[in-house]
Amino acid sequence: MRLSAEFRAQYSQHEMRTHGRKNGFVTTGQEARLLKWLPIVGLPKDKTLAKSNIAEDKPVVLEIGFGNGDFLVDLAEKHPDWTLVGVEIYLPGVAKAVSRLEDAGVIERTRITQLPAQYVLEHQIQAEQLDGAFINHPDPWPKTRHHKRRIIQKDFATLLVSRIKSGGFVKLASDIPELAEWMRDILDNTEGLTNMAGKGGFVGRDEDRVFTKFEERGLKAGRKSQFLHYKKL
Ligand SMILES: C[S@@+](CC[C@H](N)C(=O)[O-])C[C@H]1O[C@@H](n2cnc3c(N)ncnc32)[C@H](O)[C@@H]1O
């Protein structure tokens, strides 16, 4: 079984330049689940979140770069009233997450896309539609000449904040100190956001936060993660 060109064009191809891996091995079983579920919970590029038949008057929370879905599945299980929007450009990650969300019986409360977060925020999510957003361990792109590839940039932060409701949150994590400080410095200076730890600060780890693959990988390498929590005024 293969995902057809037509299917990929709808769910994963986009004109925007992105960095990082997008394709990779997907088992036949995972492909079957993608073919079954993306037409139901996928956000093809010409469909907005508002038109995706989500529950009205329920919190809508976004996770950008959900990897293999550790955090997304856990959020869906902990918050049965939330609609979760999961965005991840790496197809094998999307495939794993879709399988895990189905197995956990929570997939119908999610909307999943392989399109890049920048596209989704700009074209598919409307102003003040989100109650919150999580970004856990985004790619650090450590070389100075690659800093432009980091997802958190001034314009990206402004776009993200415009999609969050007043009173909503943005929560981030990184196990790379330089990236954690980079994200903090940009978000501390983004209009409309208040750092819940005070300007320049980091919050403690939420007690109920599940360990993601990259938080665990950091710990094994001796790196303790840092956490940021912002509220939109
Ligand atoms: C270092 S991994 C972290 C995965 C997971 N959040 C964790 O904590 O284990 C960063 C993830 O962000 C995804 N990513 C990178 N750029 C993205 C973009 N523009 N839109 C959506 N996801 C993106 C990557 O494919 C990758 O899976």
PDBQT file of the ligand as one rigid body, heavy atoms in Angstrom, charges set to zero:
ROOT
HETATM    1  C1  LIG A 301      13.238  17.742  18.326  1.00  0.00    +0.000 C 
HETATM    2  S1  LIG A 301      11.692  17.144  17.766  1.00  0.00    +0.000 S 
HETATM    3  C2  LIG A 301      10.674  17.155  19.255  1.00  0.00    +0.000 C 
HETATM    4  C3  LIG A 301       9.512  16.216  19.177  1.00  0.00    +0.000 C 
HETATM    5  C4  LIG A 301       8.602  16.184  20.425  1.00  0.00    +0.000 C 
HETATM    6  N1  LIG A 301       7.917  17.451  20.604  1.00  0.00    +0.000 N 
HETATM    7  C5  LIG A 301       9.370  15.801  21.660  1.00  0.00    +0.000 C 
HETATM    8  O1  LIG A 301       9.449  16.622  22.596  1.00  0.00    +0.000 OA
HETATM    9  O2  LIG A 301       9.861  14.660  21.722  1.00  0.00    +0.000 OA
HETATM   10  C6  LIG A 301      11.040  18.582  16.900  1.00  0.00    +0.000 C 
HETATM   11  C7  LIG A 301       9.861  18.243  16.019  1.00  0.00    +0.000 C 
HETATM   12  O3  LIG A 301       9.351  19.412  15.394  1.00  0.00    +0.000 OA
HETATM   13  C8  LIG A 301       8.972  19.083  14.072  1.00  0.00    +0.000 C 
HETATM   14  N2  LIG A 301       8.958  20.322  13.260  1.00  0.00    +0.000 N 
HETATM   15  C9  LIG A 301      10.028  21.014  12.814  1.00  0.00    +0.000 A 
HETATM   16  N3  LIG A 301       9.640  22.084  12.096  1.00  0.00    +0.000 NA
HETATM   17  C10 LIG A 301       8.269  22.063  12.094  1.00  0.00    +0.000 A 
HETATM   18  C11 LIG A 301       7.286  22.895  11.490  1.00  0.00    +0.000 A 
HETATM   19  N4  LIG A 301       7.626  23.955  10.758  1.00  0.00    +0.000 N 
HETATM   20  N5  LIG A 301       5.980  22.588  11.682  1.00  0.00    +0.000 NA
HETATM   21  C12 LIG A 301       5.637  21.495  12.422  1.00  0.00    +0.000 A 
HETATM   22  N6  LIG A 301       6.525  20.667  13.001  1.00  0.00    +0.000 NA
HETATM   23  C13 LIG A 301       7.824  20.943  12.840  1.00  0.00    +0.000 A 
HETATM   24  C14 LIG A 301      10.046  18.100  13.640  1.00  0.00    +0.000 C 
HETATM   25  O4  LIG A 301       9.651  17.310  12.535  1.00  0.00    +0.000 OA
HETATM   26  C15 LIG A 301      10.245  17.290  14.900  1.00  0.00    +0.000 C 
HETATM   27  O5  LIG A 301       9.412  16.158  14.971  1.00  0.00    +0.000 OA
ENDROOT
TORSDOF 0
